[in-house]
Amino acid sequence: MASQEEVFKKLVAHCKEYGFVFPSSEIYDGLAAVYDYGQNGVELKNNIKRYWWDSMILLHENIVGIDAAIFMHPTTWKASGHVDAFNDPLIDNRDSKKRYRADVLIEEQIAKYDDKIEKEVAKARKRFGETFDEEKYRATSNHVIEHQKKRDALHARYAEAMNAMDLAELKQIIVDEEIVCPISGTKNWTDVRQFNLMFSTDMGSTADGAMKIYLRPETAQGIFVNYLNVQKTGRMKIPFGIAQIGKAFRNEIVARQFIFRMREFEQMEMQFFVKPGTEMEWFEHWKAFRLKWHKALGLGDHKYRYHDHEKLAHYANAATDIEFEMPFGFKEVEGIHSRTNFDLSQHAKFSGKKIEYFDPETNQSYTPYVIETSIGVDRMFLSIMSAAYCEEQLEGGDTRVVLRLPEVLAPVKACVMPLVKKDGLPEKARAIMNELKFDFKCAYDEKDSIGKRYRRQDAIGTPFCITVDHDTLTDNCVTVRYRDTMKQERIAIEALHKLIGDAVNMKNLFKKIVQ
Ligand code: GAP
């Protein structure tokens, strides 16, 4: 069986070969951690965005959307804390000249202790068979206890250093743990330094006095600075939310794992403004709602878990990630943060404007608290692709690669194929497609054998292949072949619209979320 790493490599190659994701400006050898979405990728991405947008805007009468500019007044980032605190601690290895995030190196070391523990447990499970009592073994095995002690001590020391952003201590942990550079294998480290992740550029000509501005590192601030505009013009009553989808930019030091960590990416964020004191209730509400949204896609409930933050961002009083099991382990796809009234208060302070809500029921004004749900489109894309990618052994020794995408997100919903390129079959196939195309993204394919055409559609996750044969001309029926089961069925042309429509209707997912 292929290792997870091999599967991931194949997935990345598949994304390129079938027009999902290309390295950016590839003819110039690409640009690190920047990617372009191809003809199928953009359809999948748009469908993901539509699923998210409608789940916010259609399902909630108290959530509205905006589309703020990427460029914002530079004081925004001073107020939000990003100029002073949006840093990663980085360290260089003098021999390999490679740069690493100090926190990532230490987290990987913690993961090594976890691995050692799990290996001990797995060995014992094998040795003792059915009688194995895992809980007892973990509590009594000397090896496990020793690893666990070291792990917990390291973890506590690391959490303290990160909370205090004690750079000397982070370096000392790396030294004490004898962490080596994966490239040079040496411990020849520089000191740990802070590195701001925001990209900057100049606005206006130098003669006019150019202004240094930043490419937004999160879309959220576009929502905060528009809080008053939306609340007043929309006559919004608390609790209410503002949703936005847009690009964000971060000069990531460790940029790897394909589209998982990019320097230009897209976020789908919703800020939910609530009365102070009710924020924990709403935090739990949005945690549950967002997990339901993910699970409704049917990629497998066991692939998700929550991860509560120990080190909180400078603005948060509670935070949880929703993690998804990628081929390289459980990884954050979405963050749900209780951001207190930090952002609105800061913008009030820096702008000199009063940013408050007048509660007509209590006749009191207050600065609302905020619960934020923040998900990366690209990470969502990657989690869906990795769950959908499947290499199957077929009867007769054949294999096929099939993308088992949720039908509703598939880039192409149906491919119409005349059995042969003559006898009026292409014309009939075109006529069918011309009816379906108003509602569904369809493809037409008349090249190669039907088997090859099926494989091409399997590889991009098309749920329905519709074959037009000679009988179609007289009985007005077609053969529908289903992607997942490969079963075929004879169906009246007039029944096609309902068949496809029922399968790709987002309402099916929304009902699972709100019921
Ligand atoms: N407004 C809050 C915020 O931006 P975050 O945890 O830094 O929080 C939210 O980012 C989400 O954005 C992450 O869960 C992830 O899905 C996505 N994201 C963050 N950095 C990313 C990167 N470099 N590449 C791709 N996606 C990223």
Residues whose N, C-alpha, C, O or C-beta is under 5 A from the ligand:
A	BS01	GAP	P217 E218 A220 R250 E252 I259 F260 R261 M262 F265 E332 V333 E334 G335 S374 I375 G376 D378 R379
